Amino acid sequence: MSHKFKIGQQVRQLGVSYAGGKSIVDGLFEIVRLMPDDRSGEPTYRIRSAGGERAVREGELTRAS
């Protein structure tokens, strides 16, 4: 698959929650690296915010408005 987002693009990570039901991810992130597809064939990315950097799957992201 090809990547939907580009380096430098602003995105939001879709809500990730824990047992209490509270969202533990919120805010804007910037795409900093396009990574190879994961085992299922889904593109992955490195994203960064003021809180740090992480790896995510494309299905976990949405365009920032």
C-alpha positions in Angstrom: 0.0 0.0 0.0 1.1 3.6 -0.4 1.1 6.1 2.4 -2.0 8.4 2.7 -0.1 11.1 4.7 3.1 13.0 3.9 6.1 14.0 6.0 5.4 17.4 7.7 1.6 16.9 7.6 -0.4 17.7 10.7 -2.6 14.8 11.9 -4.6 13.7 14.9 -4.4 10.2 16.4 -7.8 8.6 16.8 -8.8 8.2 20.5 -7.0 5.5 22.4 -8.7 4.6 25.6 -8.1 2.4 28.6 -10.5 0.6 31.0 -11.7 3.8 32.5 -12.9 5.0 29.1 -10.9 8.2 29.2 -8.9 9.2 26.1 -5.2 9.1 26.7 -4.3 10.6 23.3 -5.3 14.0 22.2 -3.8 16.9 20.2 -1.9 17.5 17.0 0.9 15.4 15.8 3.3 15.9 12.8 4.3 13.1 10.5 8.1 12.8 10.8 8.8 9.5 9.0 7.1 7.1 6.6 7.8 3.6 7.8 7.3 0.2 6.1 3.9 -1.5 6.1 3.2 -3.6 9.1 2.6 -7.4 8.9 -1.0 -6.9 7.8 0.1 -4.6 4.9 -1.0 -1.3 6.6 1.3 1.7 6.2 2.9 2.9 9.4 4.3 6.3 10.5 6.4 8.0 13.1 4.5 11.0 14.5 5.7 13.6 17.0 4.1 16.1 19.3 5.4 18.2 22.3 4.9 15.0 24.4 7.3 12.9 22.3 7.4 10.6 19.3 5.7 7.3 18.6 4.9 4.8 15.8 1.3 4.4 14.6 -0.7 2.6 11.9 -2.4 4.6 9.2 -5.8 3.5 10.4 -5.1 5.2 13.7 -4.7 8.7 12.1 -7.0 11.3 10.7 -6.2 14.6 9.0 -6.0 17.6 11.3 -8.6 20.2 10.4 
